[in-house]
Amino acid sequence: MQEQIRNILQLHGNLGADATSLAPEASLHQAGLTSHATVNLMLALEEHFGIEFPERMLRRRVFDSIATIEAALTELTTGATGAVA
């Protein structure tokens, strides 16, 4: 799943860094992810994974890193609950 997230991030994140080389816990906001790019990223993730981020997940911390995005997507695609929200 991280590879898919990285590919989507590379296309829609408008980062100043290469998304494929970022550590899973690296701050995407420090790497250049803006609020506008976060919305584009969220929409692309929703389309790719066939999910919809609920309002409770529309928080900066959910999109803080590849790892936090992966945790949110895992919860949404498998029904598992975690500490993402």
Long-range contacts (C-beta under 8 A, 24 or more apart in sequence): 1-70, 1-73, 1-74, 2-66, 2-70, 4-48, 4-49, 5-45, 5-66, 5-69, 5-70, 5-73, 6-66, 8-41, 8-44, 8-45, 8-48, 9-41, 9-66, 11-44, 12-37, 12-40, 12-41, 12-43, 12-44, 13-37, 13-40, 13-41, 14-40, 19-66, 22-66, 23-66, 24-65, 24-66, 24-67, 24-70, 25-65, 25-66, 25-67, 26-65, 26-66, 27-64, 27-65, 28-63, 28-64, 28-65, 28-66, 29-60, 29-64, 33-63, 38-63, 45-69, 45-73, 49-73, 49-76, 49-77, 51-76, 51-77, 52-76, 56-85, 57-84, 57-85, 59-85
